[in-house]
Amino acid sequence: MVGMLQIITYLLAFYLVLKGIEILYIALASNNDKRGGMVFFGIVVLMICIFAAASFIKIQDEQAESVSAKANTEIN
């Protein structure tokens, strides 16, 4: 069960990074005169998405290690 949750978390992290890249791509493709602000916003959103993805993966991995350690102590 924990393995499935880890896979779902990895997929969520990948999706978040792709969405951040998509927002940046839309800003870069804009022909608007005020494109600089949109590019800055796209970069900030991409950085937030990468940070959130890394945080989710770290939290899920810690949880999986905790469950694994508890299962190993109960078996022994």
C-alpha positions in Angstrom: 0.0 0.0 0.0 2.8 2.4 0.8 4.4 1.7 -2.5 1.3 2.7 -4.4 1.1 6.0 -2.4 4.7 6.7 -3.3 4.0 6.2 -7.0 1.0 8.5 -6.8 3.1 11.1 -5.0 5.8 10.9 -7.7 3.1 11.3 -10.4 1.8 14.3 -8.5 5.3 15.8 -8.3 5.9 15.3 -12.0 2.5 16.8 -12.8 3.2 19.9 -10.7 6.6 20.5 -12.4 4.9 20.1 -15.8 2.2 22.6 -14.9 4.9 25.1 -13.8 6.7 24.6 -17.1 3.4 25.1 -18.9 2.7 28.4 -17.1 6.3 29.6 -17.9 5.9 28.5 -21.6 2.6 30.5 -21.9 4.4 33.5 -20.5 7.3 33.1 -22.9 5.0 32.7 -25.9 3.1 35.9 -25.2 3.4 38.8 -27.5 2.2 41.3 -24.9 4.2 44.5 -24.2 4.2 43.6 -20.5 5.7 40.2 -21.0 8.5 40.7 -18.4 6.0 40.5 -15.5 4.4 37.4 -16.9 7.8 35.7 -17.4 8.8 36.6 -13.8 5.5 35.2 -12.6 6.1 32.0 -14.6 9.5 31.6 -13.1 8.2 32.1 -9.6 5.4 29.6 -10.1 7.9 27.0 -11.6 10.1 27.4 -8.5 7.2 27.0 -6.2 6.0 23.9 -8.1 9.5 22.4 -7.9 9.8 23.1 -4.2 6.3 21.7 -3.5 7.1 18.6 -5.5 10.3 18.0 -3.6 8.5 18.6 -0.3 5.8 16.1 -1.1 8.3 13.5 -2.1 10.4 14.0 1.0 7.3 13.8 3.3 6.1 10.6 1.5 9.5 9.0 1.7 9.8 9.7 5.4 6.3 8.2 6.0 7.3 5.1 4.0 10.5 4.7 6.0 8.6 5.0 9.2 6.0 2.4 8.2 8.8 0.1 7.0 10.8 0.5 10.2 7.8 -0.3 12.3 6.9 -3.3 10.2 10.5 -4.6 10.6 10.5 -4.2 14.4 7.2 -6.1 14.7 8.4 -9.0 12.6 11.6 -9.4 14.7 
